[in-house]
């Protein structure tokens, strides 16, 4: 077991975390300022989403320089300070890395598009129009029904972009691309970064034949055709770069292929990704039977190849968990219990500890081409008009910001924030929860139950997904650790668990 098996990761979308220079956009200064808060909360590692120089069409997921920080966010020196301060507090830091595409402003693409014979031409994916002048295939780009190809008028060929036309796909089949991208990893590894979250990393392996998507897949784009053997070859190379450095550097891949069985293959033989997001959990309905299925499939597929699972309920691309649960505070707490007690590494999204909901974005404030603004609303720190931000932030706050603010919640022992903080400290103190096996998974008439077991400890978790109260009988000697409603386990060992509530008990020692 290494640090990242044990760690709880906390995802920071810097634009929305906290601004310190008054331009309305969160920055590295905001992360530095809140380092004491993060240490107090008790998270073990930060995943910082892109802060690279970028024309910001996809908010720095369109990178024009992999080895610098956009002035909007700060400087390389600020980033070094974040690593230093986090490490001082015992917190690891990983950075987002975007291997599939660059910005069209990146000098590599500028060179590549300058002529068909430019040495960097083949760094991107170019295709001739068909003989009747049409698109090379029927692939669509993300977030629209538009083609994944744009014709470069000057040179008369189409280039591929799985996302925006301003995000051309790199050609990983070209060894020079692989070498150049390895250098971008080394740049940050030398600065002391603990690893990377790797953006849509399954897409780097592309079928050279580029066949049409089957008709029934066109609506969800070409992605299914890009679960390719080539990606695994490139990932082995990437892993080797991380292993050139000491200190257990790690990787977590955004493998946006929703089957846990497919996701598990991206760990290779412990020679590809260290971890991969398992997004089945983002789409599992709030039903005990559905969770039994997701957990069973994750456990069996990952165990079969020795892969360490990850769990996540929210991120900067999807509706926040509190909003998915219609703002039900008890269920939102139970969801936190779920994500922090399953076997594997949990990833929390900043604001999840506050039970933050998505914002309502008026049409004139929409800025994201993928319409993901609601889950990117700024964090409310205080109860003043600007909630701790020096000026109006780039997106509106979620409704009822004072209910969700850190100021309101930090001194209220019954708040979601203090609940999550307790949960993190219970997890930290429990070998069973951090490292134990997961057994006795079942759906008992709407109550999800599982047991976490290590050599020195046994912990049981019960979550009532049913719409009615359900009786639970605890093993003699069980000690109460936490429940969503605050209800304690009575001496009788019998408890009626109300709908949405959940409870964690230590069975032994
Ligand atoms: C990933 C990121 C998303 C980004 C996309 C393109 O899905 O999470 O935010 O827009 O890749 O880079």
Boltz pocket constraint, residues with backbone or C-beta under 6 A from the ligand:
constraints:
  - pocket:
      binder: B
      contacts: [[A, 58], [A, 61], [A, 62], [A, 98], [A, 163], [A, 199], [A, 200], [A, 254], [A, 316], [A, 317], [A, 370]]
      max_distance: 6.0
